[in-house]
Structures are given as C-alpha cells and as structure tokens.
Amino acid sequence: MMNGNANFDRRLTKLENSKLGIPAHLAGFRAPTIIVHDDDDEDQIINEMQARGEIPPAEDFPAGCIRVFVISIVDPPKRDE
C-alpha cells in the first residue's frame, strides 16, 4: 500500500502548489490526515486537535480550503464460528 500513500502525497503536494488562492496565513499549512475506525468519534478527535492548536478553528478557516483529511476504516463484520 506504500504506492497508494506515495500517490496521495504527490497529489496533495501538487494541489498545494497549484494556484488555488490560498490566503497567505495558510500558505504553509498542510491539512493533517486522521485515520479512524468505526467506533472512534472523529468529531471528538478533531476538537482535541483544534484545542491543541494542530489545526485552525473552523470559524477562522476560509471556505473552500481543506482543514483535515479523515480516513475511516470500516471493519468487516465478524463471523460466529
């Protein structure tokens, strides 16, 4: 799966380098990637990251820009054997 991660990083870098009209105060900001499972509360994780200052508050973030990537892992149902 390393190839998938490399492609994702390459595309993200290309997106960041394109002319999207990103404000100057966010020019060096790279949206973090969060990986969560089914039972994790992604809103709580985002709120904790915002409290630690890892991501800017939603109120201060301009519309149309990516604040955080959330990758949700869906666990397959377990069979009773």
C-alpha positions in Angstrom: 0.0 0.0 0.0 3.1 2.2 0.0 2.5 3.1 -3.6 -1.0 4.4 -2.7 0.4 6.6 0.1 3.1 8.0 -2.3 0.5 8.8 -4.9 -1.7 10.5 -2.3 1.3 12.6 -1.0 2.3 13.5 -4.6 -1.2 14.6 -5.5 -1.6 16.6 -2.3 1.7 18.4 -2.9 0.6 19.2 -6.5 -2.7 20.5 -5.1 -0.9 22.7 -2.6 1.5 24.1 -5.2 -1.3 25.0 -7.6 -2.8 28.4 -7.7 -6.0 28.0 -5.6 -6.0 31.4 -4.0 -4.9 30.1 -0.6 -4.6 33.0 1.9 -1.1 34.0 3.0 -1.6 32.9 6.6 -2.4 29.4 5.4 0.3 29.1 2.8 2.4 26.8 4.9 -0.5 24.8 6.4 -0.8 21.2 5.4 -4.1 19.5 6.4 -3.4 16.6 8.7 -4.6 13.1 7.9 -6.6 11.3 10.6 -7.2 7.6 10.4 -10.2 6.4 12.5 -12.1 3.1 12.9 -15.8 2.6 13.0 -16.2 3.0 16.8 -14.0 6.2 17.0 -15.6 9.6 17.3 -14.0 11.6 14.6 -15.6 14.9 15.7 -14.1 14.5 19.2 -10.6 13.8 17.7 -10.9 16.9 15.5 -12.0 19.0 18.5 -9.0 17.7 20.6 -6.6 18.6 17.7 -8.1 22.0 17.4 -7.7 22.5 21.2 -4.0 21.6 21.0 -3.6 24.0 18.1 -2.7 21.4 15.5 -5.5 22.6 13.2 -7.1 26.1 12.9 -10.6 26.6 14.3 -13.4 26.2 11.7 -14.5 29.8 12.3 -11.1 31.2 11.2 -10.7 28.8 8.3 -11.7 30.1 4.9 -14.4 28.4 3.0 -13.3 26.1 0.2 -10.0 25.1 1.8 -9.3 21.6 3.3 -8.9 21.7 7.0 -8.4 18.0 7.8 -8.5 14.6 5.9 -10.4 11.9 7.7 -9.8 8.3 6.5 -12.4 6.0 8.1 -11.5 2.3 8.3 -14.6 0.1 8.2 -14.0 -3.2 10.0 -15.7 -6.2 8.3 -18.4 -8.0 10.3 -17.1 -10.8 12.4 -18.5 -14.3 11.8 -19.5 -16.5 14.6 -17.6 -19.8 14.2 
